[in-house]
Amino acid sequence: QQQVKQSPQSLIVQKGGISIINCAYENTAFDYFPWYQQFPGKGPALLIAIRPDVSEKKEGRFTISFNKSAKQFSLHIMDSQPGDSATYFCAATGSGSNDYKLSFGAGTTVTVRA
Amino acid sequence: DAGVTQSPTHLIKTRGQQVTLRCSPKSGHDTVSWYQQALGQGPQFIFQYYEEEERQRGNFPDRFSGHQFPNYSSELNVNALLLGDSALYLCASRRRGVNTIYFGEGSWLTVV
């Protein structure tokens, strides 16, 4: 069973718009939540990550929002650009028995129209 | 600073054959994990190595095995290949005690 649920499966946004991708998890042992960006034919590239003691983290045009009580987190891509067109994966890992193992969402394909 | 490097980038094998994929971790990293990514899906954890031992394993059969060498590089071996093994195989590395995980570009395996 998938430990991290991701939505939507795909989205289309106009250049300059905001892309929002949502993820939810059940395992409270997770304590590190990275996002990866993957272009066709390439490996996933680490984009930004957050820990549950922080509610928001921003790096450039990318922002993660984290809601620990709801066990949800989301990625916002501000001022979306055609070069942002890619598949985005949320993931989670933690200490203890889940240490070192990333559990991925199913991915969201983002298309930015010029 | 070289990132995670994998070889070969593409290969085609026949059902029943065996394959070996190779990975060199990012400089300073000592822990290597392998993931399988089927087309249109998220990566699935296969196993992880550090100190030359398999430390954690995902839900993959024993046909999938690995090895880590003293220089931290790693191999993934798959025996008795099935058509369903066709996928992108990703190597990821990290430094123990640090959660930041980096991926290589992957090895595309096609089983015919």
Interface residues (C-beta under 8 A of the other chain):
Chain A: Q6 Y32 P34 Y36 K42 G43 P44 A45 L46 A49 F89 A91 T93 D99 Y100 K101 L102 S103 F104 G105 A106 G107
Chain B: V4 T31 S33 Y35 G40 Q41 G42 P43 Q44 F45 Q48 R55 Q56 G58 L88 L90 A92 R94 N99 T100 I101 Y102 F103 G104 E105 G106
